[in-house]
């Protein structure tokens, strides 16, 4: 993957698949150490694995939409 390729990591803080953010933080650190310059991470407290199925999903969709717009300007 090209080091300038934009990546966003989204996770719920209570996600057991992501080891309760430990796995997401390790992935983020690994990508940064690999030289990825355009990696961002957002952790949603109180959420689990399926963050796009939660009652606040419209807020998450908006966050993703704004992030994409910012990256494609």
N, CA and C of each residue as an Amber inpcrd file, in Angstrom:
protein
   219
   0.8520000  -1.1700000   0.0000000   0.0000000   0.0000000   0.0000000
   0.8990000   1.2350000   0.0000000   0.5150000   2.2010000  -0.7980000
   1.2710000   3.4450000  -0.8900000   1.2010000   4.1890000   0.4400000
   2.3230000   4.7500000   0.9000000   2.3430000   5.4220000   2.2150000
   1.4310000   6.6320000   2.3430000   1.0130000   7.2220000   1.2210000
   0.1230000   8.3790000   1.2730000  -1.3480000   8.0080000   1.1580000
  -1.6250000   6.7320000   0.9800000  -3.0090000   6.2780000   0.8350000
  -3.7650000   6.5490000   2.1350000  -4.9210000   7.2370000   2.0730000
  -5.6580000   7.5430000   3.3010000  -6.3830000   6.3180000   3.8660000
  -6.2320000   6.1290000   5.1630000  -6.8690000   5.0070000   5.8660000
  -7.4920000   5.5460000   7.1460000  -8.6900000   5.0840000   7.4300000
  -9.3340000   5.4350000   8.6920000  -9.6910000   4.1310000   9.4060000
  -9.3420000   4.0540000  10.6530000  -9.6830000   2.9070000  11.4910000
 -10.7650000   3.3450000  12.4650000 -11.9070000   2.6960000  12.3970000
 -13.0340000   3.0110000  13.2790000 -13.3570000   1.7880000  14.1080000
 -13.6280000   2.0030000  15.3870000 -13.9390000   0.8700000  16.2530000
 -14.7340000   1.3320000  17.4610000 -15.4940000   0.4100000  17.9930000
 -16.1460000   0.6430000  19.2670000 -15.1930000   0.2650000  20.3910000
 -15.1890000   1.0240000  21.4500000 -14.2820000   0.7530000  22.5720000
 -14.5840000  -0.5870000  23.2390000 -15.8220000  -1.0420000  23.1340000
 -16.2130000  -2.3020000  23.7650000 -16.2870000  -3.4530000  22.7650000
 -15.5040000  -3.3690000  21.7130000 -15.4910000  -4.3970000  20.6720000
 -14.5340000  -5.5290000  21.0450000 -15.0510000  -6.7220000  21.3520000
 -14.1700000  -7.8240000  21.7140000 -13.3340000  -8.3190000  20.5300000
 -13.8170000  -8.1310000  19.2960000 -13.0600000  -8.5500000  18.1140000
 -11.7790000  -7.7250000  17.9980000 -11.8560000  -6.4610000  18.3190000
 -10.6940000  -5.5720000  18.2900000  -9.9420000  -5.5530000  19.6040000
 -10.2250000  -6.5320000  20.4500000  -9.5770000  -6.6520000  21.7610000
  -9.7410000  -5.3730000  22.5830000 -10.9600000  -4.8380000  22.5230000
 -11.3090000  -3.6540000  23.3200000 -10.3350000  -2.5010000  23.0780000
 -10.0740000  -2.2190000  21.8280000  -9.2170000  -1.1740000  21.2350000
  -7.7400000  -1.5490000  21.1540000  -7.2990000  -2.5730000  21.8610000
  -5.8780000  -2.9400000  21.8260000  -5.4560000  -3.3180000  20.4060000
  -6.2600000  -4.1280000  19.7290000  -5.9310000  -4.5500000  18.3700000
  -5.9380000  -3.3860000  17.3910000  -6.8830000  -2.4830000  17.5390000
  -6.9710000  -1.3230000  16.6520000  -5.7730000  -0.4020000  16.8790000
  -5.4070000  -0.2020000  18.1260000  -4.2550000   0.6440000  18.4280000
  -2.9620000   0.0290000  17.9100000  -2.8310000  -1.2930000  17.9950000
  -1.6440000  -1.9740000  17.4580000  -1.5920000  -1.8450000  15.9410000
  -2.7360000  -1.9980000  15.2910000  -2.7940000  -1.8460000  13.8360000
  -2.4080000  -0.4290000  13.4300000  -2.9430000   0.5450000  14.1450000
  -2.6260000   1.9520000  13.8770000  -1.1220000   2.1870000  14.0270000
  -0.5450000   1.7160000  15.1240000   0.8890000   1.9020000  15.3660000
   1.7190000   1.1900000  14.3000000   1.3170000   0.0020000  13.9090000
   2.0490000  -0.7390000  12.8730000   2.0280000   0.0000000  11.5490000
   0.8710000   0.5410000  11.2000000   0.7610000   1.2720000   9.9410000
   1.6360000   2.5230000   9.9720000   1.6500000   3.2200000  11.0940000
   2.5020000   4.4030000  11.2370000   3.9760000   4.0130000  11.1590000
   4.3380000   2.9300000  11.8440000   5.7310000   2.4610000  11.8240000
   6.1540000   2.0100000  10.4320000   5.2080000   1.5000000   9.6520000
   5.4760000   1.0760000   8.2830000   5.7270000   2.2810000   7.3840000
   5.3120000   3.4480000   7.8220000   5.5220000   4.6590000   7.0490000
   4.2530000   5.2540000   6.4720000   3.1170000   4.7110000   6.8610000
   1.8420000   5.2590000   6.4030000   1.6850000   6.6460000   7.0450000
   1.5150000   7.6610000   6.2230000   1.4600000   9.0380000   6.7120000
   0.0400000   9.5470000   6.9150000  -0.9180000   8.8540000   6.3310000
  -2.2680000   9.3790000   6.2680000  -3.2590000   8.4280000   6.9430000
  -2.9090000   7.9780000   8.1390000  -3.7470000   7.0330000   8.8800000
  -4.3700000   7.7490000  10.0720000  -5.6600000   7.5600000  10.2280000
  -6.3730000   8.1340000  11.3730000  -7.1470000   7.0370000  12.0870000
  -7.3570000   7.2430000  13.3680000  -8.0850000   6.2730000  14.1850000
  -9.1490000   7.0180000  14.9830000 -10.3300000   6.4360000  15.0260000
 -11.4190000   7.0090000  15.8450000 -12.0520000   5.8650000  16.6170000
 -12.0840000   6.0100000  17.9230000 -12.6820000   5.0170000  18.8160000
 -13.9730000   5.6040000  19.3730000 -15.0290000   4.8460000  19.2710000
 -16.3290000   5.2690000  19.7990000 -16.5790000   4.5750000  21.1380000
 -16.5620000   5.3750000  22.1960000 -16.8160000   4.8120000  23.5240000
 -18.2460000   4.2950000  23.5740000 -18.4650000   3.3070000  24.3820000
 -19.7940000   2.7150000  24.5970000 -20.2670000   1.8130000  23.4530000
 -19.5540000   1.7680000  22.3240000 -20.0030000   0.9340000  21.2030000
 -19.2110000  -0.3640000  21.1480000 -19.8170000  -1.3370000  20.4620000
 -19.1800000  -2.6400000  20.3040000 -18.6850000  -2.7910000  18.8630000
 -18.8560000  -3.9800000  18.2920000 -18.2590000  -4.3000000  16.9940000
 -18.9890000  -3.6800000  15.8070000 -20.2850000  -3.7470000  15.7790000
 -21.0450000  -3.2880000  14.6160000 -21.4800000  -1.8310000  14.7850000
 -20.5130000  -0.9350000  14.6990000 -20.7830000   0.4750000  14.9760000
 -21.7660000   1.0970000  13.9800000 -21.8570000   0.5220000  12.7830000
 -22.7780000   1.0730000  11.7910000 -24.1950000   0.5320000  11.9390000
 -24.4270000  -0.2430000  12.9850000 -25.7600000  -0.7570000  13.2790000
 -26.3200000  -0.1620000  14.5760000 -25.5590000   0.6980000  15.2100000
 -25.9610000   1.2810000  16.4850000 -26.9340000   2.4460000  16.2720000
 -27.5610000   2.8810000  17.3390000 -28.5290000   3.9750000  17.2430000
 -27.8810000   5.2850000  16.8020000 -26.5830000   5.4370000  17.0150000
 -25.8690000   6.6610000  16.6280000 -25.2230000   6.5320000  15.2450000
 -25.6660000   5.5580000  14.4620000 -25.0240000   5.2820000  13.1760000
 -25.0140000   6.4850000  12.2350000 -26.0170000   7.3440000  12.3040000
 -26.0230000   8.5170000  11.4230000 -24.8690000   9.4590000  11.7340000
 -24.4970000   9.5610000  13.0040000 -23.3350000  10.3670000  13.3790000
 -22.0550000   9.7640000  12.7970000 -21.9750000   8.4500000  12.8100000
 -20.7950000   7.7650000  12.2760000 -20.7540000   7.9090000  10.7590000
 -21.8900000   7.7420000  10.0990000 -21.9580000   7.9620000   8.6530000
 -21.5000000   9.3810000   8.3070000 -21.9390000  10.3510000   9.0770000
 -21.5490000  11.7360000   8.8370000 -20.0450000  11.9230000   9.0220000
 -19.4890000  11.2930000  10.0490000 -18.0460000  11.3710000  10.2790000
 -17.2890000  10.8100000   9.0800000 -17.7130000   9.6480000   8.5980000
 -17.0670000   9.0200000   7.4390000 -17.2230000   9.9020000   6.2040000
 -18.4090000  10.4250000   5.9810000 -18.6830000  11.2980000   4.8430000
 -17.7640000  12.5190000   4.8680000 -17.6510000  13.1610000   6.0130000
 -16.7900000  14.3410000   6.1440000 -15.3260000  13.9840000   5.9480000
 -14.9160000  12.8270000   6.4750000 -13.5400000  12.3640000   6.3130000
 -13.2330000  12.1320000   4.8300000 -14.1480000  11.4720000   4.1250000
 -13.9620000  11.2220000   2.6940000 -13.8860000  12.5310000   1.9060000
 -14.7760000  13.4640000   2.2230000 -14.7380000  14.7580000   1.5450000
 -13.4260000  15.4750000   1.7720000 -12.9280000  15.4180000   2.9910000
 -11.6590000  16.0680000   3.3110000 -10.5090000  15.4280000   2.5330000
 -10.5620000  14.1230000   2.3580000  -9.4750000  13.4060000   1.6870000
  -9.5320000  13.5250000   0.1760000 -10.6690000  13.9200000  -0.3780000
 -10.8020000  13.9960000  -1.8310000 -10.8390000  15.4210000  -2.3560000
 -10.5520000  16.3740000  -1.5020000 -10.5340000  17.7830000  -1.9530000
  -9.3470000  18.0480000  -2.8370000
